[in-house]
Amino acid sequence: MKELLRTNDPALINYVENLMSQAEIDYLLADQHASIMDGSIGALPRRILVPDDDFNQALRVMREAGLADEISRTHLK
């Protein structure tokens, strides 16, 4: 799995989840329960992870949606 997105913006997370679902790309929303640890203030970012084999397609979907600036830089080196 590779990290596609890291944010604490719930609207962005929901939008990207929708994009991945529409493109039939499996994803995992990681750290969604971390808010229990931060007192539910949303300070800890959530991550959207996609399978290695689908990562390039997920990047393409994000770019086509105008979200290139939101893509995690972890795997883009």
PDB file of N, CA, C and O in Angstrom, chain B, residues numbered from 101:
ATOM      1  N   MET B 101       0.851  -1.182   0.000  1.00  0.00           N
ATOM      2  CA  MET B 101       0.000   0.000   0.000  1.00  0.00           C
ATOM      3  C   MET B 101       0.892   1.239   0.000  1.00  0.00           C
ATOM      4  O   MET B 101       1.942   1.280   0.641  1.00  0.00           O
ATOM      5  N   LYS B 102       0.436   2.243  -0.741  1.00  0.00           N
ATOM      6  CA  LYS B 102       1.162   3.509  -0.790  1.00  0.00           C
ATOM      7  C   LYS B 102       0.231   4.634  -0.359  1.00  0.00           C
ATOM      8  O   LYS B 102      -0.973   4.607  -0.613  1.00  0.00           O
ATOM      9  N   GLU B 103       0.814   5.604   0.288  1.00  0.00           N
ATOM     10  CA  GLU B 103       0.051   6.756   0.755  1.00  0.00           C
ATOM     11  C   GLU B 103      -0.250   7.686  -0.404  1.00  0.00           C
ATOM     12  O   GLU B 103       0.658   8.165  -1.084  1.00  0.00           O
ATOM     13  N   LEU B 104      -1.522   7.937  -0.622  1.00  0.00           N
ATOM     14  CA  LEU B 104      -1.968   8.837  -1.677  1.00  0.00           C
ATOM     15  C   LEU B 104      -2.231  10.234  -1.130  1.00  0.00           C
ATOM     16  O   LEU B 104      -1.929  11.234  -1.782  1.00  0.00           O
ATOM     17  N   LEU B 105      -2.792  10.292   0.061  1.00  0.00           N
ATOM     18  CA  LEU B 105      -3.236  11.563   0.625  1.00  0.00           C
ATOM     19  C   LEU B 105      -3.051  11.539   2.133  1.00  0.00           C
ATOM     20  O   LEU B 105      -3.250  10.510   2.779  1.00  0.00           O
ATOM     21  N   ARG B 106      -2.665  12.689   2.689  1.00  0.00           N
ATOM     22  CA  ARG B 106      -2.573  12.859   4.145  1.00  0.00           C
ATOM     23  C   ARG B 106      -3.172  14.227   4.454  1.00  0.00           C
ATOM     24  O   ARG B 106      -2.640  15.255   4.036  1.00  0.00           O
ATOM     25  N   THR B 107      -4.274  14.232   5.182  1.00  0.00           N
ATOM     26  CA  THR B 107      -4.952  15.490   5.492  1.00  0.00           C
ATOM     27  C   THR B 107      -5.855  15.320   6.705  1.00  0.00           C
ATOM     28  O   THR B 107      -6.199  14.203   7.089  1.00  0.00           O
ATOM     29  N   ASN B 108      -6.228  16.435   7.295  1.00  0.00           N
ATOM     30  CA  ASN B 108      -7.237  16.394   8.339  1.00  0.00           C
ATOM     31  C   ASN B 108      -8.507  17.119   7.890  1.00  0.00           C
ATOM     32  O   ASN B 108      -9.343  17.485   8.716  1.00  0.00           O
ATOM     33  N   ASP B 109      -8.645  17.322   6.595  1.00  0.00           N
ATOM     34  CA  ASP B 109      -9.824  17.954   6.002  1.00  0.00           C
ATOM     35  C   ASP B 109     -10.855  16.871   5.671  1.00  0.00           C
ATOM     36  O   ASP B 109     -10.675  16.131   4.704  1.00  0.00           O
ATOM     37  N   PRO B 110     -11.931  16.767   6.455  1.00  0.00           N
ATOM     38  CA  PRO B 110     -12.902  15.693   6.234  1.00  0.00           C
ATOM     39  C   PRO B 110     -13.608  15.781   4.885  1.00  0.00           C
ATOM     40  O   PRO B 110     -13.964  14.753   4.310  1.00  0.00           O
ATOM     41  N   ALA B 111     -13.813  16.984   4.375  1.00  0.00           N
ATOM     42  CA  ALA B 111     -14.465  17.130   3.068  1.00  0.00           C
ATOM     43  C   ALA B 111     -13.565  16.593   1.955  1.00  0.00           C
ATOM     44  O   ALA B 111     -14.040  15.922   1.039  1.00  0.00           O
ATOM     45  N   LEU B 112     -12.275  16.887   2.035  1.00  0.00           N
ATOM     46  CA  LEU B 112     -11.324  16.393   1.046  1.00  0.00           C
ATOM     47  C   LEU B 112     -11.228  14.873   1.112  1.00  0.00           C
ATOM     48  O   LEU B 112     -11.190  14.205   0.079  1.00  0.00           O
ATOM     49  N   ILE B 113     -11.190  14.332   2.318  1.00  0.00           N
ATOM     50  CA  ILE B 113     -11.137  12.878   2.473  1.00  0.00           C
ATOM     51  C   ILE B 113     -12.350  12.233   1.821  1.00  0.00           C
ATOM     52  O   ILE B 113     -12.222  11.252   1.089  1.00  0.00           O
ATOM     53  N   ASN B 114     -13.523  12.786   2.088  1.00  0.00           N
ATOM     54  CA  ASN B 114     -14.753  12.253   1.512  1.00  0.00           C
ATOM     55  C   ASN B 114     -14.728  12.331  -0.008  1.00  0.00           C
ATOM     56  O   ASN B 114     -15.138  11.389  -0.685  1.00  0.00           O
ATOM     57  N   TYR B 115     -14.250  13.446  -0.545  1.00  0.00           N
ATOM     58  CA  TYR B 115     -14.185  13.623  -1.993  1.00  0.00           C
ATOM     59  C   TYR B 115     -13.236  12.606  -2.630  1.00  0.00           C
ATOM     60  O   TYR B 115     -13.567  11.998  -3.648  1.00  0.00           O
ATOM     61  N   VAL B 116     -12.068  12.424  -2.035  1.00  0.00           N
ATOM     62  CA  VAL B 116     -11.093  11.471  -2.580  1.00  0.00           C
ATOM     63  C   VAL B 116     -11.618  10.041  -2.452  1.00  0.00           C
ATOM     64  O   VAL B 116     -11.409   9.227  -3.352  1.00  0.00           O
ATOM     65  N   GLU B 117     -12.287   9.728  -1.358  1.00  0.00           N
ATOM     66  CA  GLU B 117     -12.895   8.404  -1.224  1.00  0.00           C
ATOM     67  C   GLU B 117     -13.897   8.172  -2.351  1.00  0.00           C
ATOM     68  O   GLU B 117     -13.950   7.088  -2.931  1.00  0.00           O
ATOM     69  N   ASN B 118     -14.688   9.193  -2.655  1.00  0.00           N
ATOM     70  CA  ASN B 118     -15.641   9.092  -3.763  1.00  0.00           C
ATOM     71  C   ASN B 118     -14.941   8.887  -5.093  1.00  0.00           C
ATOM     72  O   ASN B 118     -15.362   8.056  -5.898  1.00  0.00           O
ATOM     73  N   LEU B 119     -13.869   9.644  -5.328  1.00  0.00           N
ATOM     74  CA  LEU B 119     -13.106   9.500  -6.569  1.00  0.00           C
ATOM     75  C   LEU B 119     -12.557   8.083  -6.720  1.00  0.00           C
ATOM     76  O   LEU B 119     -12.647   7.488  -7.794  1.00  0.00           O
ATOM     77  N   MET B 120     -11.994   7.552  -5.649  1.00  0.00           N
ATOM     78  CA  MET B 120     -11.422   6.205  -5.704  1.00  0.00           C
ATOM     79  C   MET B 120     -12.523   5.166  -5.933  1.00  0.00           C
ATOM     80  O   MET B 120     -12.334   4.220  -6.697  1.00  0.00           O
ATOM     81  N   SER B 121     -13.650   5.338  -5.286  1.00  0.00           N
ATOM     82  CA  SER B 121     -14.769   4.399  -5.479  1.00  0.00           C
ATOM     83  C   SER B 121     -15.265   4.431  -6.914  1.00  0.00           C
ATOM     84  O   SER B 121     -15.496   3.382  -7.516  1.00  0.00           O
ATOM     85  N   GLN B 122     -15.432   5.625  -7.468  1.00  0.00           N
ATOM     86  CA  GLN B 122     -15.901   5.747  -8.849  1.00  0.00           C
ATOM     87  C   GLN B 122     -14.916   5.133  -9.836  1.00  0.00           C
ATOM     88  O   GLN B 122     -15.319   4.579 -10.859  1.00  0.00           O
ATOM     89  N   ALA B 123     -13.624   5.231  -9.530  1.00  0.00           N
ATOM     90  CA  ALA B 123     -12.595   4.662 -10.404  1.00  0.00           C
ATOM     91  C   ALA B 123     -12.360   3.178 -10.105  1.00  0.00           C
ATOM     92  O   ALA B 123     -11.515   2.536 -10.730  1.00  0.00           O
ATOM     93  N   GLU B 124     -13.113   2.646  -9.147  1.00  0.00           N
ATOM     94  CA  GLU B 124     -12.998   1.244  -8.739  1.00  0.00           C
ATOM     95  C   GLU B 124     -11.591   0.903  -8.260  1.00  0.00           C
ATOM     96  O   GLU B 124     -11.045  -0.157  -8.565  1.00  0.00           O
ATOM     97  N   ILE B 125     -11.023   1.836  -7.499  1.00  0.00           N
ATOM     98  CA  ILE B 125      -9.718   1.643  -6.892  1.00  0.00           C
ATOM     99  C   ILE B 125      -9.945   1.362  -5.410  1.00  0.00           C
ATOM    100  O   ILE B 125     -10.572   2.158  -4.711  1.00  0.00           O
ATOM    101  N   ASP B 126      -9.437   0.236  -4.939  1.00  0.00           N
ATOM    102  CA  ASP B 126      -9.523  -0.070  -3.513  1.00  0.00           C
ATOM    103  C   ASP B 126      -8.668   0.927  -2.741  1.00  0.00           C
ATOM    104  O   ASP B 126      -7.628   1.374  -3.224  1.00  0.00           O
ATOM    105  N   TYR B 127      -9.112   1.263  -1.556  1.00  0.00           N
ATOM    106  CA  TYR B 127      -8.344   2.183  -0.718  1.00  0.00           C
ATOM    107  C   TYR B 127      -8.588   1.846   0.746  1.00  0.00           C
ATOM    108  O   TYR B 127      -9.537   1.145   1.098  1.00  0.00           O
ATOM    109  N   LEU B 128      -7.716   2.360   1.575  1.00  0.00           N
ATOM    110  CA  LEU B 128      -7.843   2.198   3.018  1.00  0.00           C
ATOM    111  C   LEU B 128      -7.728   3.574   3.640  1.00  0.00           C
ATOM    112  O   LEU B 128      -6.774   4.305   3.374  1.00  0.00           O
ATOM    113  N   LEU B 129      -8.698   3.928   4.468  1.00  0.00           N
ATOM    114  CA  LEU B 129      -8.616   5.170   5.227  1.00  0.00           C
ATOM    115  C   LEU B 129      -7.948   4.842   6.551  1.00  0.00           C
ATOM    116  O   LEU B 129      -8.553   4.233   7.433  1.00  0.00           O
ATOM    117  N   ALA B 130      -6.705   5.249   6.680  1.00  0.00           N
ATOM    118  CA  ALA B 130      -5.925   4.942   7.878  1.00  0.00           C
ATOM    119  C   ALA B 130      -6.010   6.097   8.870  1.00  0.00           C
ATOM    120  O   ALA B 130      -6.201   7.251   8.488  1.00  0.00           O
ATOM    121  N   ASP B 131      -5.868   5.770  10.122  1.00  0.00           N
ATOM    122  CA  ASP B 131      -5.823   6.749  11.207  1.00  0.00           C
ATOM    123  C   ASP B 131      -7.164   7.423  11.471  1.00  0.00           C
ATOM    124  O   ASP B 131      -7.216   8.467  12.121  1.00  0.00           O
ATOM    125  N   GLN B 132      -8.244   6.837  10.974  1.00  0.00           N
ATOM    126  CA  GLN B 132      -9.546   7.469  11.162  1.00  0.00           C
ATOM    127  C   GLN B 132      -9.992   7.469  12.621  1.00  0.00           C
ATOM    128  O   GLN B 132     -10.786   8.317  13.028  1.00  0.00           O
ATOM    129  N   HIS B 133      -9.493   6.534  13.397  1.00  0.00           N
ATOM    130  CA  HIS B 133      -9.872   6.482  14.805  1.00  0.00           C
ATOM    131  C   HIS B 133      -8.854   7.177  15.700  1.00  0.00           C
ATOM    132  O   HIS B 133      -8.965   7.129  16.925  1.00  0.00           O
ATOM    133  N   ALA B 134      -7.872   7.817  15.098  1.00  0.00           N
ATOM    134  CA  ALA B 134      -6.864   8.526  15.879  1.00  0.00           C
ATOM    135  C   ALA B 134      -7.460   9.744  16.573  1.00  0.00           C
ATOM    136  O   ALA B 134      -6.862  10.280  17.506  1.00  0.00           O
ATOM    137  N   SER B 135      -8.632  10.183  16.126  1.00  0.00           N
ATOM    138  CA  SER B 135      -9.251  11.350  16.756  1.00  0.00           C
ATOM    139  C   SER B 135      -9.558  11.084  18.222  1.00  0.00           C
ATOM    140  O   SER B 135      -9.656  12.023  19.012  1.00  0.00           O
ATOM    141  N   ILE B 136      -9.710   9.826  18.593  1.00  0.00           N
ATOM    142  CA  ILE B 136      -9.921   9.489  19.999  1.00  0.00           C
ATOM    143  C   ILE B 136      -8.708   9.928  20.808  1.00  0.00           C
ATOM    144  O   ILE B 136      -8.830  10.398  21.938  1.00  0.00           O
ATOM    145  N   MET B 137      -7.537   9.763  20.204  1.00  0.00           N
ATOM    146  CA  MET B 137      -6.297  10.115  20.896  1.00  0.00           C
ATOM    147  C   MET B 137      -6.066  11.632  20.940  1.00  0.00           C
ATOM    148  O   MET B 137      -5.444  12.136  21.876  1.00  0.00           O
ATOM    149  N   ASP B 138      -6.564  12.358  19.935  1.00  0.00           N
ATOM    150  CA  ASP B 138      -6.334  13.810  19.924  1.00  0.00           C
ATOM    151  C   ASP B 138      -7.513  14.587  20.483  1.00  0.00           C
ATOM    152  O   ASP B 138      -7.601  15.801  20.296  1.00  0.00           O
ATOM    153  N   GLY B 139      -8.420  13.900  21.167  1.00  0.00           N
ATOM    154  CA  GLY B 139      -9.546  14.577  21.795  1.00  0.00           C
ATOM    155  C   GLY B 139     -10.629  14.979  20.822  1.00  0.00           C
ATOM    156  O   GLY B 139     -11.415  15.882  21.110  1.00  0.00           O
ATOM    157  N   SER B 140     -10.686  14.322  19.667  1.00  0.00           N
ATOM    158  CA  SER B 140     -11.714  14.561  18.638  1.00  0.00           C
ATOM    159  C   SER B 140     -11.668  15.970  18.051  1.00  0.00           C
ATOM    160  O   SER B 140     -12.688  16.472  17.578  1.00  0.00           O
ATOM    161  N   ILE B 141     -10.500  16.614  18.075  1.00  0.00           N
ATOM    162  CA  ILE B 141     -10.404  17.953  17.491  1.00  0.00           C
ATOM    163  C   ILE B 141      -9.932  17.913  16.043  1.00  0.00           C
ATOM    164  O   ILE B 141      -9.859  18.953  15.389  1.00  0.00           O
ATOM    165  N   GLY B 142      -9.614  16.739  15.540  1.00  0.00           N
ATOM    166  CA  GLY B 142      -9.211  16.596  14.139  1.00  0.00           C
ATOM    167  C   GLY B 142      -7.807  17.087  13.838  1.00  0.00           C
ATOM    168  O   GLY B 142      -7.497  17.401  12.689  1.00  0.00           O
ATOM    169  N   ALA B 143      -6.963  17.159  14.840  1.00  0.00           N
ATOM    170  CA  ALA B 143      -5.610  17.665  14.629  1.00  0.00           C
ATOM    171  C   ALA B 143      -4.703  16.651  13.942  1.00  0.00           C
ATOM    172  O   ALA B 143      -3.764  17.033  13.244  1.00  0.00           O
ATOM    173  N   LEU B 144      -4.971  15.373  14.133  1.00  0.00           N
ATOM    174  CA  LEU B 144      -4.139  14.338  13.511  1.00  0.00           C
ATOM    175  C   LEU B 144      -4.647  14.047  12.106  1.00  0.00           C
ATOM    176  O   LEU B 144      -5.835  13.784  11.918  1.00  0.00           O
ATOM    177  N   PRO B 145      -3.761  14.093  11.123  1.00  0.00           N
ATOM    178  CA  PRO B 145      -4.198  13.840   9.751  1.00  0.00           C
ATOM    179  C   PRO B 145      -4.592  12.385   9.522  1.00  0.00           C
ATOM    180  O   PRO B 145      -4.065  11.473  10.160  1.00  0.00           O
ATOM    181  N   ARG B 146      -5.519  12.190   8.607  1.00  0.00           N
ATOM    182  CA  ARG B 146      -5.917  10.861   8.161  1.00  0.00           C
ATOM    183  C   ARG B 146      -5.186  10.601   6.847  1.00  0.00           C
ATOM    184  O   ARG B 146      -4.810  11.537   6.141  1.00  0.00           O
ATOM    185  N   ARG B 147      -4.988   9.327   6.527  1.00  0.00           N
ATOM    186  CA  ARG B 147      -4.281   8.961   5.301  1.00  0.00           C
ATOM    187  C   ARG B 147      -5.156   8.064   4.449  1.00  0.00           C
ATOM    188  O   ARG B 147      -5.865   7.197   4.960  1.00  0.00           O
ATOM    189  N   ILE B 148      -5.098   8.281   3.151  1.00  0.00           N
ATOM    190  CA  ILE B 148      -5.725   7.363   2.206  1.00  0.00           C
ATOM    191  C   ILE B 148      -4.607   6.595   1.533  1.00  0.00           C
ATOM    192  O   ILE B 148      -3.718   7.177   0.911  1.00  0.00           O
ATOM    193  N   LEU B 149      -4.661   5.279   1.664  1.00  0.00           N
ATOM    194  CA  LEU B 149      -3.669   4.382   1.087  1.00  0.00           C
ATOM    195  C   LEU B 149      -4.318   3.587  -0.028  1.00  0.00           C
ATOM    196  O   LEU B 149      -5.484   3.202   0.067  1.00  0.00           O
ATOM    197  N   VAL B 150      -3.561   3.344  -1.084  1.00  0.00           N
ATOM    198  CA  VAL B 150      -4.048   2.522  -2.195  1.00  0.00           C
ATOM    199  C   VAL B 150      -3.031   1.414  -2.468  1.00  0.00           C
ATOM    200  O   VAL B 150      -1.848   1.568  -2.164  1.00  0.00           O
ATOM    201  N   PRO B 151      -3.488   0.300  -3.039  1.00  0.00           N
ATOM    202  CA  PRO B 151      -2.551  -0.782  -3.368  1.00  0.00           C
ATOM    203  C   PRO B 151      -1.475  -0.301  -4.341  1.00  0.00           C
ATOM    204  O   PRO B 151      -1.727   0.544  -5.200  1.00  0.00           O
ATOM    205  N   ASP B 152      -0.282  -0.850  -4.192  1.00  0.00           N
ATOM    206  CA  ASP B 152       0.836  -0.479  -5.072  1.00  0.00           C
ATOM    207  C   ASP B 152       0.454  -0.554  -6.547  1.00  0.00           C
ATOM    208  O   ASP B 152       0.806   0.331  -7.327  1.00  0.00           O
ATOM    209  N   ASP B 153      -0.260  -1.603  -6.926  1.00  0.00           N
ATOM    210  CA  ASP B 153      -0.619  -1.802  -8.334  1.00  0.00           C
ATOM    211  C   ASP B 153      -1.579  -0.743  -8.868  1.00  0.00           C
ATOM    212  O   ASP B 153      -1.638  -0.520 -10.077  1.00  0.00           O
ATOM    213  N   ASP B 154      -2.327  -0.095  -7.990  1.00  0.00           N
ATOM    214  CA  ASP B 154      -3.310   0.915  -8.404  1.00  0.00           C
ATOM    215  C   ASP B 154      -2.819   2.339  -8.192  1.00  0.00           C
ATOM    216  O   ASP B 154      -3.532   3.296  -8.493  1.00  0.00           O
ATOM    217  N   PHE B 155      -1.605   2.481  -7.674  1.00  0.00           N
ATOM    218  CA  PHE B 155      -1.121   3.809  -7.291  1.00  0.00           C
ATOM    219  C   PHE B 155      -1.065   4.772  -8.475  1.00  0.00           C
ATOM    220  O   PHE B 155      -1.527   5.906  -8.353  1.00  0.00           O
ATOM    221  N   ASN B 156      -0.521   4.359  -9.601  1.00  0.00           N
ATOM    222  CA  ASN B 156      -0.424   5.267 -10.758  1.00  0.00           C
ATOM    223  C   ASN B 156      -1.794   5.679 -11.272  1.00  0.00           C
ATOM    224  O   ASN B 156      -1.986   6.828 -11.671  1.00  0.00           O
ATOM    225  N   GLN B 157      -2.749   4.755 -11.266  1.00  0.00           N
ATOM    226  CA  GLN B 157      -4.106   5.107 -11.679  1.00  0.00           C
ATOM    227  C   GLN B 157      -4.720   6.090 -10.678  1.00  0.00           C
ATOM    228  O   GLN B 157      -5.402   7.034 -11.077  1.00  0.00           O
ATOM    229  N   ALA B 158      -4.484   5.877  -9.394  1.00  0.00           N
ATOM    230  CA  ALA B 158      -4.999   6.790  -8.369  1.00  0.00           C
ATOM    231  C   ALA B 158      -4.394   8.182  -8.532  1.00  0.00           C
ATOM    232  O   ALA B 158      -5.093   9.182  -8.366  1.00  0.00           O
ATOM    233  N   LEU B 159      -3.106   8.256  -8.854  1.00  0.00           N
ATOM    234  CA  LEU B 159      -2.469   9.545  -9.120  1.00  0.00           C
ATOM    235  C   LEU B 159      -3.141  10.250 -10.284  1.00  0.00           C
ATOM    236  O   LEU B 159      -3.416  11.448 -10.223  1.00  0.00           O
ATOM    237  N   ARG B 160      -3.402   9.503 -11.336  1.00  0.00           N
ATOM    238  CA  ARG B 160      -4.052  10.065 -12.522  1.00  0.00           C
ATOM    239  C   ARG B 160      -5.441  10.612 -12.174  1.00  0.00           C
ATOM    240  O   ARG B 160      -5.814  11.702 -12.609  1.00  0.00           O
ATOM    241  N   VAL B 161      -6.194   9.852 -11.393  1.00  0.00           N
ATOM    242  CA  VAL B 161      -7.542  10.277 -10.985  1.00  0.00           C
ATOM    243  C   VAL B 161      -7.455  11.573 -10.172  1.00  0.00           C
ATOM    244  O   VAL B 161      -8.233  12.501 -10.393  1.00  0.00           O
ATOM    245  N   MET B 162      -6.521  11.632  -9.248  1.00  0.00           N
ATOM    246  CA  MET B 162      -6.353  12.834  -8.423  1.00  0.00           C
ATOM    247  C   MET B 162      -5.985  14.039  -9.291  1.00  0.00           C
ATOM    248  O   MET B 162      -6.536  15.124  -9.108  1.00  0.00           O
ATOM    249  N   ARG B 163      -5.069  13.857 -10.223  1.00  0.00           N
ATOM    250  CA  ARG B 163      -4.651  14.964 -11.092  1.00  0.00           C
ATOM    251  C   ARG B 163      -5.796  15.436 -11.978  1.00  0.00           C
ATOM    252  O   ARG B 163      -5.986  16.638 -12.163  1.00  0.00           O
ATOM    253  N   GLU B 164      -6.554  14.498 -12.524  1.00  0.00           N
ATOM    254  CA  GLU B 164      -7.688  14.854 -13.380  1.00  0.00           C
ATOM    255  C   GLU B 164      -8.769  15.600 -12.607  1.00  0.00           C
ATOM    256  O   GLU B 164      -9.526  16.379 -13.187  1.00  0.00           O
ATOM    257  N   ALA B 165      -8.840  15.364 -11.308  1.00  0.00           N
ATOM    258  CA  ALA B 165      -9.819  16.047 -10.455  1.00  0.00           C
ATOM    259  C   ALA B 165      -9.285  17.389  -9.950  1.00  0.00           C
ATOM    260  O   ALA B 165      -9.961  18.074  -9.183  1.00  0.00           O
ATOM    261  N   GLY B 166      -8.090  17.765 -10.371  1.00  0.00           N
ATOM    262  CA  GLY B 166      -7.503  19.028  -9.951  1.00  0.00           C
ATOM    263  C   GLY B 166      -6.907  18.993  -8.555  1.00  0.00           C
ATOM    264  O   GLY B 166      -6.773  20.032  -7.907  1.00  0.00           O
ATOM    265  N   LEU B 167      -6.551  17.806  -8.089  1.00  0.00           N
ATOM    266  CA  LEU B 167      -6.030  17.644  -6.733  1.00  0.00           C
ATOM    267  C   LEU B 167      -4.544  17.296  -6.696  1.00  0.00           C
ATOM    268  O   LEU B 167      -4.072  16.695  -5.732  1.00  0.00           O
ATOM    269  N   ALA B 168      -3.818  17.664  -7.724  1.00  0.00           N
ATOM    270  CA  ALA B 168      -2.392  17.326  -7.782  1.00  0.00           C
ATOM    271  C   ALA B 168      -1.625  17.874  -6.580  1.00  0.00           C
ATOM    272  O   ALA B 168      -0.697  17.226  -6.096  1.00  0.00           O
ATOM    273  N   ASP B 169      -1.996  19.043  -6.098  1.00  0.00           N
ATOM    274  CA  ASP B 169      -1.294  19.648  -4.961  1.00  0.00           C
ATOM    275  C   ASP B 169      -1.576  18.929  -3.649  1.00  0.00           C
ATOM    276  O   ASP B 169      -0.854  19.115  -2.670  1.00  0.00           O
ATOM    277  N   GLU B 170      -2.620  18.110  -3.624  1.00  0.00           N
ATOM    278  CA  GLU B 170      -2.994  17.395  -2.401  1.00  0.00           C
ATOM    279  C   GLU B 170      -2.319  16.034  -2.280  1.00  0.00           C
ATOM    280  O   GLU B 170      -2.350  15.425  -1.210  1.00  0.00           O
ATOM    281  N   ILE B 171      -1.711  15.549  -3.354  1.00  0.00           N
ATOM    282  CA  ILE B 171      -1.098  14.222  -3.359  1.00  0.00           C
ATOM    283  C   ILE B 171       0.084  14.201  -2.399  1.00  0.00           C
ATOM    284  O   ILE B 171       0.908  15.116  -2.392  1.00  0.00           O
ATOM    285  N   SER B 172       0.158  13.155  -1.594  1.00  0.00           N
ATOM    286  CA  SER B 172       1.288  12.983  -0.671  1.00  0.00           C
ATOM    287  C   SER B 172       2.573  12.916  -1.473  1.00  0.00           C
ATOM    288  O   SER B 172       2.619  12.301  -2.538  1.00  0.00           O
ATOM    289  N   ARG B 173       3.598  13.539  -0.969  1.00  0.00           N
ATOM    290  CA  ARG B 173       4.891  13.579  -1.650  1.00  0.00           C
ATOM    291  C   ARG B 173       5.756  12.383  -1.292  1.00  0.00           C
ATOM    292  O   ARG B 173       6.863  12.250  -1.814  1.00  0.00           O
ATOM    293  N   THR B 174       5.281  11.518  -0.422  1.00  0.00           N
ATOM    294  CA  THR B 174       6.055  10.379   0.074  1.00  0.00           C
ATOM    295  C   THR B 174       6.596   9.510  -1.048  1.00  0.00           C
ATOM    296  O   THR B 174       7.753   9.093  -0.993  1.00  0.00           O
ATOM    297  N   HIS B 175       5.795   9.228  -2.059  1.00  0.00           N
ATOM    298  CA  HIS B 175       6.181   8.277  -3.104  1.00  0.00           C
ATOM    299  C   HIS B 175       6.443   8.952  -4.448  1.00  0.00           C
ATOM    300  O   HIS B 175       6.545   8.264  -5.464  1.00  0.00           O
ATOM    301  N   LEU B 176       6.554  10.256  -4.478  1.00  0.00           N
ATOM    302  CA  LEU B 176       6.710  10.951  -5.747  1.00  0.00           C
ATOM    303  C   LEU B 176       8.139  11.399  -6.013  1.00  0.00           C
ATOM    304  O   LEU B 176       8.374  12.251  -6.870  1.00  0.00           O
ATOM    305  N   LYS B 177       9.073  10.844  -5.302  1.00  0.00           N
ATOM    306  CA  LYS B 177      10.485  11.245  -5.469  1.00  0.00           C
ATOM    307  C   LYS B 177      11.068  10.642  -6.723  1.00  0.00           C
ATOM    308  O   LYS B 177      12.239  10.865  -7.029  1.00  0.00           O
TER     309      LYS B 177
END
